Amino acid sequence: LTSSLSLDRELDVRIGKASVTFGRLTSRVWNNKLLTLNTKVSVYQTTLDVRRLCWLGHVERMPQDHLPKAVLYGELKNRPRCRGRPKLRYSDKVKQGLKKFSIPIDNWENPAHNRSVWRSRVKAGAVTMESHQRAQAEACRRARKQSVLQSPSGEWTCSHCGKVCRSCIGLFSHTTAKHH
């Protein structure tokens, strides 16, 4: 906050940093025609998670009387909850990010007090999450490729139900119609 109680300058700086971060991804991700929309969304979400966790560490290192820390740990009083599933709060998204990055939810404050340790923990968590996603994608790909393997008799067998088809396109049609 400035002496006039304005956050405009700080918000401008933060927006500028976010713009630079996403600008770096323009040629490698956003304008890359070889990447699918799902891949681009995944990159976007991971970038947001990294920024959110870095900000969380920054807030944790702040003194107790600073406003962002009070807001992070504060709760609303006497507010009835709406019916149905409530909207996700910032703390819910932080917990999701901590889980995705394999950072313990009950003990994240201690490493966050040391900036370099926290940043390395966040970066390592991002690498771990990415390798886990790649392993999952590879397992799905192997399962998909395995389902269309040809048997020695020249027939194609569905991996879901065992139905035998005489051609690969027949198996594809069967799988699309019955198992999707």
C-alpha positions as a Markdown table, in Angstrom:
| # | Residue | x | y | z |
|---|---|---|---|---|
| 1 | Leu | 0.0 | 0.0 | 0.0 |
| 2 | Thr | 1.2 | 3.5 | -0.7 |
| 3 | Ser | 0.7 | 6.5 | 1.5 |
| 4 | Ser | -2.6 | 7.2 | -0.3 |
| 5 | Leu | -3.8 | 3.6 | 0.4 |
| 6 | Ser | -3.7 | 2.7 | -3.2 |
| 7 | Leu | -2.7 | -0.6 | -4.7 |
| 8 | Asp | -2.5 | 0.6 | -8.3 |
| 9 | Arg | 1.3 | 0.6 | -8.5 |
| 10 | Glu | 1.7 | -2.8 | -7.1 |
| 11 | Leu | -1.1 | -4.2 | -9.3 |
| 12 | Asp | 0.6 | -2.7 | -12.4 |
| 13 | Val | 3.9 | -4.3 | -11.4 |
| 14 | Arg | 2.2 | -7.7 | -10.9 |
| 15 | Ile | 0.2 | -7.5 | -14.2 |
| 16 | Gly | 3.5 | -6.6 | -16.0 |
| 17 | Lys | 5.3 | -9.6 | -14.5 |
| 18 | Ala | 2.4 | -11.9 | -15.5 |
| 19 | Ser | 2.4 | -10.4 | -19.0 |
| 20 | Val | 6.2 | -11.0 | -19.4 |
| 21 | Thr | 5.8 | -14.6 | -18.1 |
| 22 | Phe | 3.0 | -15.4 | -20.6 |
| 23 | Gly | 4.7 | -13.5 | -23.4 |
| 24 | Arg | 7.7 | -15.8 | -23.1 |
| 25 | Leu | 5.3 | -18.7 | -23.9 |
| 26 | Thr | 3.9 | -17.1 | -27.0 |
| 27 | Ser | 6.1 | -18.6 | -29.6 |
| 28 | Arg | 6.8 | -21.9 | -27.8 |
| 29 | Val | 3.2 | -22.7 | -26.8 |
| 30 | Trp | 0.4 | -20.4 | -27.8 |
| 31 | Asn | 1.4 | -20.0 | -31.4 |
| 32 | Asn | 2.6 | -23.6 | -31.8 |
| 33 | Lys | 0.1 | -25.3 | -34.2 |
| 34 | Leu | 1.5 | -28.8 | -33.2 |
| 35 | Leu | 0.3 | -28.5 | -29.6 |
| 36 | Thr | -3.3 | -29.5 | -28.8 |
| 37 | Leu | -5.6 | -27.2 | -26.9 |
| 38 | Asn | -5.4 | -29.6 | -23.9 |
| 39 | Thr | -1.6 | -29.2 | -23.8 |
| 40 | Lys | -1.9 | -25.5 | -23.9 |
| 41 | Val | -4.5 | -25.5 | -21.1 |
| 42 | Ser | -2.2 | -27.8 | -19.1 |
| 43 | Val | 0.8 | -25.4 | -19.5 |
| 44 | Tyr | -1.4 | -22.5 | -18.5 |
| 45 | Gln | -2.7 | -24.2 | -15.4 |
| 46 | Thr | 0.8 | -25.3 | -14.3 |
| 47 | Thr | 2.1 | -21.8 | -14.8 |
| 48 | Leu | -0.7 | -20.4 | -12.7 |
| 49 | Asp | 0.0 | -23.0 | -10.0 |
| 50 | Val | 3.7 | -22.2 | -9.9 |
| 51 | Arg | 2.9 | -18.4 | -9.6 |
| 52 | Arg | 0.3 | -19.1 | -6.9 |
| 53 | Leu | 2.6 | -21.2 | -4.8 |
| 54 | Cys | 5.5 | -18.6 | -5.2 |
| 55 | Trp | 3.1 | -15.9 | -4.0 |
| 56 | Leu | 2.0 | -18.1 | -1.1 |
| 57 | Gly | 5.6 | -18.4 | 0.0 |
| 58 | His | 6.1 | -14.7 | -0.3 |
| 59 | Val | 3.0 | -14.0 | 1.8 |
| 60 | Glu | 4.1 | -16.5 | 4.4 |
| 61 | Arg | 7.5 | -14.7 | 4.8 |
| 62 | Met | 5.6 | -11.4 | 5.4 |
| 63 | Pro | 5.3 | -10.0 | 8.9 |
| 64 | Gln | 2.0 | -10.9 | 10.8 |
| 65 | Asp | 0.6 | -7.3 | 10.5 |
| 66 | His | 0.7 | -7.1 | 6.7 |
| 67 | Leu | -2.7 | -7.2 | 4.9 |
| 68 | Pro | -2.1 | -10.1 | 2.5 |
| 69 | Lys | -1.1 | -12.4 | 5.3 |
| 70 | Ala | -4.2 | -11.3 | 7.3 |
| 71 | Val | -6.4 | -12.0 | 4.3 |
| 72 | Leu | -4.7 | -15.4 | 3.7 |
| 73 | Tyr | -5.3 | -16.7 | 7.2 |
| 74 | Gly | -8.6 | -14.8 | 7.8 |
| 75 | Glu | -12.1 | -16.2 | 7.7 |
| 76 | Leu | -15.5 | -14.6 | 7.2 |
| 77 | Lys | -17.7 | -14.6 | 10.3 |
| 78 | Asn | -21.5 | -15.2 | 10.4 |
| 79 | Arg | -21.8 | -15.7 | 6.7 |
| 80 | Pro | -24.3 | -18.5 | 5.7 |
| 81 | Arg | -23.0 | -20.8 | 3.0 |
| 82 | Cys | -24.9 | -21.1 | -0.2 |
| 83 | Arg | -26.7 | -24.3 | -1.2 |
| 84 | Gly | -25.0 | -26.7 | -3.4 |
| 85 | Arg | -21.3 | -27.0 | -4.0 |
| 86 | Pro | -19.6 | -23.8 | -2.9 |
| 87 | Lys | -17.2 | -22.0 | -5.3 |
| 88 | Leu | -13.6 | -22.7 | -4.8 |
| 89 | Arg | -11.7 | -20.3 | -2.6 |
| 90 | Tyr | -8.1 | -19.2 | -3.0 |
| 91 | Ser | -7.1 | -21.5 | -0.1 |
| 92 | Asp | -8.8 | -24.4 | -1.9 |
| 93 | Lys | -6.8 | -23.7 | -5.1 |
| 94 | Val | -3.6 | -23.4 | -3.0 |
| 95 | Lys | -4.3 | -26.8 | -1.4 |
| 96 | Gln | -4.9 | -28.4 | -4.8 |
| 97 | Gly | -1.6 | -26.9 | -6.0 |
| 98 | Leu | 0.3 | -28.2 | -3.0 |
| 99 | Lys | -1.1 | -31.7 | -3.6 |
| 100 | Lys | -0.3 | -31.6 | -7.3 |
| 101 | Phe | 3.3 | -30.5 | -6.5 |
| 102 | Ser | 3.7 | -33.2 | -3.8 |
| 103 | Ile | 4.2 | -30.6 | -1.1 |
| 104 | Pro | 2.8 | -31.6 | 2.3 |
| 105 | Ile | -0.3 | -29.6 | 3.1 |
| 106 | Asp | 0.2 | -29.7 | 6.9 |
| 107 | Asn | 3.9 | -28.7 | 6.8 |
| 108 | Trp | 4.4 | -26.2 | 3.9 |
| 109 | Glu | 5.0 | -23.1 | 6.1 |
| 110 | Asn | 8.5 | -24.2 | 7.3 |
| 111 | Pro | 10.2 | -24.5 | 3.9 |
| 112 | Ala | 8.3 | -21.3 | 2.8 |
| 113 | His | 10.2 | -19.2 | 5.3 |
| 114 | Asn | 13.4 | -19.7 | 3.3 |
| 115 | Arg | 12.9 | -18.2 | -0.2 |
| 116 | Ser | 15.4 | -20.3 | -2.0 |
| 117 | Val | 14.3 | -23.6 | -0.4 |
| 118 | Trp | 10.6 | -22.8 | -1.2 |
| 119 | Arg | 11.3 | -21.9 | -4.8 |
| 120 | Ser | 13.4 | -25.1 | -5.3 |
| 121 | Arg | 10.6 | -27.1 | -3.7 |
| 122 | Val | 8.0 | -25.5 | -6.0 |
| 123 | Lys | 10.2 | -26.1 | -9.1 |
| 124 | Ala | 10.9 | -29.7 | -8.1 |
| 125 | Gly | 7.2 | -30.2 | -7.6 |
| 126 | Ala | 6.4 | -28.9 | -11.0 |
| 127 | Val | 9.0 | -31.3 | -12.5 |
| 128 | Thr | 7.5 | -34.2 | -10.6 |
| 129 | Met | 4.0 | -33.3 | -11.6 |
| 130 | Glu | 5.1 | -33.1 | -15.3 |
| 131 | Ser | 6.8 | -36.4 | -15.2 |
| 132 | His | 3.8 | -38.0 | -13.6 |
| 133 | Gln | 1.5 | -36.5 | -16.3 |
| 134 | Arg | 3.9 | -37.8 | -19.0 |
| 135 | Ala | 3.9 | -41.3 | -17.5 |
| 136 | Gln | 0.1 | -41.3 | -17.3 |
| 137 | Ala | -0.2 | -40.2 | -21.0 |
| 138 | Glu | 2.3 | -42.8 | -22.0 |
| 139 | Ala | 0.4 | -45.5 | -20.1 |
| 140 | Cys | -2.8 | -44.4 | -21.8 |
| 141 | Arg | -1.1 | -44.5 | -25.2 |
| 142 | Arg | 0.3 | -48.0 | -24.6 |
| 143 | Ala | -3.2 | -49.2 | -23.6 |
| 144 | Arg | -4.7 | -47.6 | -26.7 |
| 145 | Lys | -2.1 | -49.2 | -29.0 |
| 146 | Gln | -2.3 | -52.5 | -27.2 |
| 147 | Ser | -6.1 | -52.7 | -27.9 |
| 148 | Val | -5.5 | -52.7 | -31.6 |
| 149 | Leu | -2.7 | -55.3 | -31.8 |
| 150 | Gln | -3.4 | -57.9 | -34.4 |
| 151 | Ser | -3.6 | -61.5 | -33.3 |
| 152 | Pro | -1.5 | -64.2 | -35.2 |
| 153 | Ser | -4.7 | -65.5 | -36.9 |
| 154 | Gly | -5.2 | -62.2 | -38.7 |
| 155 | Glu | -8.2 | -61.2 | -36.6 |
| 156 | Trp | -8.5 | -58.1 | -34.4 |
| 157 | Thr | -9.7 | -58.6 | -30.8 |
| 158 | Cys | -11.3 | -55.9 | -28.7 |
| 159 | Ser | -9.5 | -55.4 | -25.4 |
| 160 | His | -12.7 | -54.3 | -23.6 |
| 161 | Cys | -15.1 | -57.1 | -24.4 |
| 162 | Gly | -13.1 | -59.7 | -26.3 |
| 163 | Lys | -15.2 | -59.4 | -29.5 |
| 164 | Val | -13.2 | -60.7 | -32.6 |
| 165 | Cys | -13.3 | -58.5 | -35.7 |
| 166 | Arg | -12.0 | -59.4 | -39.2 |
| 167 | Ser | -10.4 | -56.0 | -39.8 |
| 168 | Cys | -8.7 | -53.1 | -38.0 |
| 169 | Ile | -11.4 | -50.7 | -39.2 |
| 170 | Gly | -14.1 | -53.1 | -37.9 |
| 171 | Leu | -12.4 | -53.1 | -34.5 |
| 172 | Phe | -12.2 | -49.3 | -34.6 |
| 173 | Ser | -15.9 | -49.0 | -35.5 |
| 174 | His | -16.8 | -51.5 | -32.7 |
| 175 | Thr | -14.8 | -49.7 | -30.1 |
| 176 | Thr | -16.1 | -46.3 | -31.0 |
| 177 | Ala | -19.7 | -47.4 | -31.0 |
| 178 | Lys | -19.7 | -49.7 | -28.0 |
| 179 | His | -17.0 | -48.4 | -25.6 |
| 180 | His | -16.9 | -44.6 | -26.0 |
